[in-house]
């Protein structure tokens, strides 16, 4: 089974929120995207402030968008080029079904 569309999730440091919004508005105009504040929990303390180490969580901004196979390749290539080393975590899942109810 091949999937034509994918859900891309990005966890971004809050300092990059506005830059990512601008980038995604240019890159992902067809379907748009969603963003929300989340907390990332991880056993490594790299890059965490003292307060984050104590609380065991780090604030991130999560972006989610649907993209087709071609758009996925273009999106990831551009993000990797523009934000290399920025600490953006991402994952891609196939979309089995979507719609509006």
N, C-alpha and C positions, 0 to 999 in steps of 0.2 A: 504494500500500500504506500503510495507516495502522497505527501501532503503538499498542497499548493500554497498554504499560508502558515505563518509562524507568529507566535507571540514572543516578542523580545522584551526582556526586563533588564533595566539598568539600575544599579544602586550607585548613587553619585554623592561625593562629598558636597555638603551644602554650599560651599564656596563656589562650586561650579554650576549651581542651579540655573542662573540667568543665562550663562553661556550655552548650556545644554538646551534650554528652551529655544534660544535663537537658532542653534544648529538644527534641532529637530524640526522646527517650523520650516526650515529650508529643505531638509532631507526627506521628511515624512509628511508631505502636504496632502496626499491622497486620503489617508484614513485618520489622520490626526493622532493624538496620543494623550495619555493620562499621566498625572504626576501626583504624588502624595508623600508626606513625611513618614518615615519609618525609622525603627531602631534596628541596627545590625548587632548581633551577638556573636562573638567569636572567642575562641580560647587563646588566641595570640593577642598580645597587648601592643603590637607595633602601631605607632602613629596615634595612640589614644592619649588623651589628656589625663591628668591625674583623676579628675572627676569622673571621666568615662571609665577608667580602670576600676574605680571604687564601685560605680553603678553597674559595671559589666555590660554596658551598651554604648553604642555610638550612633548619633543621629546621621541619617542619610536621606536623600531625596530619591524616591523610586519613580522611574519613568517606565511606562508600558505602552507598547504599540503593536498593531498587526502589520505584518509585511509579507509580500509574496517572496518567492525564492530569489528572484533577481534583485528585488529591493533589499533583501536580507544581506546579500553579498555586498551591495553598494553601501548600505548603512554601516556595516561593521568595518569595511575598509576605510571609510571616511572617518569614523570615530577613532579607529586605531591610529590613523594618521594625525588627526587634530588633537587627540588627548592622550598620546603615548605617555605612560608613566604617571597618569593622573589618579590612579587608584580606583578606577571605575570597575565595578564587578558587573558581569552580565551573564545571562543565560537565555537560551532559545528553546522554546517548546513548540511542537507541532499543534496546530489548531484542528481539532476534530470536527467541531461544529460551532457556529456562532450565529447570532441573529438578534432580532429585537422582539420583545414580547410586550 
